[in-house]
Amino acid sequence: MDDAMVLRIIEILKEQPDISQEALGENLGVTRRIVQKYINALKEAGRIERVGGKRYGHWEINE
């Protein structure tokens, strides 16, 4: 995993915890599928978690 991409994703999630994966991809200049792979890896590592549902939930950063 690209550490710079991980840091950028976490930074964006801190600023906009309710951002969608599609919007996150547009913000980073990558596809939603790439964002999804990073998000899944971050969730498995316990660095982030989704609170609430897909539509009205938000991301929380565990540091």
C-alpha positions as CSV (number, residue, x, y, z in Angstrom):
1,M,0.0,0.0,0.0
2,D,1.1,3.5,-0.8
3,D,1.7,5.3,2.5
4,A,1.2,8.7,0.9
5,M,-2.2,7.6,-0.4
6,V,-3.2,6.2,3.1
7,L,-2.2,9.5,4.7
8,R,-4.2,11.5,2.2
9,I,-7.3,9.2,2.6
10,I,-7.1,9.6,6.4
11,E,-6.6,13.3,6.2
12,I,-9.7,13.7,3.9
13,L,-11.8,11.4,6.2
14,K,-10.9,13.6,9.2
15,E,-12.1,16.7,7.3
16,Q,-15.1,15.1,5.7
17,P,-16.1,12.0,7.7
18,D,-19.3,11.5,5.7
19,I,-17.7,11.6,2.3
20,S,-18.6,8.8,-0.2
21,Q,-16.0,6.5,-1.7
22,E,-16.8,7.9,-5.1
23,A,-16.3,11.5,-4.0
24,L,-13.1,10.4,-2.2
25,G,-11.8,8.9,-5.4
26,E,-12.6,12.1,-7.4
27,N,-10.8,14.1,-4.7
28,L,-7.7,11.8,-5.0
29,G,-7.8,11.4,-8.8
30,V,-8.3,7.6,-8.6
31,T,-11.2,5.2,-9.2
32,R,-13.7,4.2,-6.6
33,R,-12.4,0.6,-6.8
34,I,-8.9,1.8,-5.7
35,V,-10.4,3.8,-2.9
36,Q,-12.4,0.7,-1.8
37,K,-9.2,-1.4,-1.6
38,Y,-7.5,1.2,0.6
39,I,-10.6,1.6,2.8
40,N,-10.9,-2.2,3.2
41,A,-7.2,-2.5,4.2
42,L,-7.6,0.4,6.7
43,K,-10.7,-1.2,8.2
44,E,-8.9,-4.5,8.6
45,A,-5.9,-2.8,10.2
46,G,-8.3,-1.1,12.6
47,R,-7.3,2.4,11.6
48,I,-10.8,3.5,10.5
49,E,-14.3,2.3,11.1
50,R,-17.7,3.1,9.7
51,V,-20.3,4.3,12.2
52,G,-23.9,4.1,11.1
53,G,-25.3,3.0,7.7
54,K,-23.9,3.4,4.2
55,R,-26.1,6.4,3.5
56,Y,-26.2,8.4,6.7
57,G,-23.1,7.0,8.5
58,H,-19.6,8.5,8.8
59,W,-16.0,7.4,9.2
60,E,-14.1,7.5,12.5
61,I,-10.3,7.5,12.6
62,N,-8.7,5.2,15.3
63,E,-5.2,6.5,16.1
